[in-house]
Amino acid sequence: QVQLVESGGGLVQPGGSLRLSCAASGFIFSIYPMRWYRQPPGKDRELVATITSTGRLTTYVDSVKGRFTISRDNNKNTVYLQMNSLKPEDTAVYYCNTVSGKNDYWGQGTQVTVPS
């Protein structure tokens, strides 16, 4: 079955960096676009970044442009989110996601906390 397992979250001071990883299994990772979402406390989940199956094209929400980088390693079935210059407003649970047909797959999430 499809599994997405995020890791790499934690507590980091403003201006710091973290790299999130999402290990995928149970599907042909290399042919699917991948996404990172986040859900801040008390708010709706929002799309943060996307990457095409080959990794050639990426998109970002305006609030993270220039600070976050999404990438993938199709040999390792893993998608990454490098987060630099972190701000308190980046505090959220971060999820990776992919869609296959009518199925929408999510990991369990990893908490990122940037104190103010």
PyMOL commands that set and color helices and strands:
alter all, ss='L'
color gray80, all
select helices_A, chain A and resi 29-31+62-64+88-90
alter helices_A, ss='H'
color red, helices_A
select strands_A, chain A and resi 3-7+10-11+18-25+34-39+46-51+58-60+68-73+78-83+92-100+103-106+110-113
alter strands_A, ss='S'
color yellow, strands_A
deselect
rebuild
show_as cartoon
